Amino acid sequence: MVFLIAVLAITLVMSIVTFGLYASDKKRAGSGAWRIKESTLFICGFLMGGIGAALAMKFLRHKTKHMSFKILVPLAILINLAVIAAVVYFFVM
């Protein structure tokens, strides 16, 4: 049970961090400032921040026209959910 709580806490924190990175990148895009690398946004999504990335894309309407984001963000969510399912299967059951 401790592992599940830890993974859920990590998912929450990484989703908040990822959402914040997307918000910061959108703000920087409008002002012409230095941008956050797309690879950084992808890495954060795959490191348990996929839900935050998807929420940022939906609510901030940022990176929604890029095909790579349309494909990789849902893939990140699937991998994040698979990690949670694995923790439930191996450590909770």
Buried (B, 14 or more C-beta within 10 A) or exposed (E): EEEEEEBEEBBBEBBBBBBBBBBEBBEEEEEEEEEBEBEEBBEBBBBBBBBBBBBBBEEBEBBEEEEEBEEBBBEBBEBBEEBBEEBBEEEEE
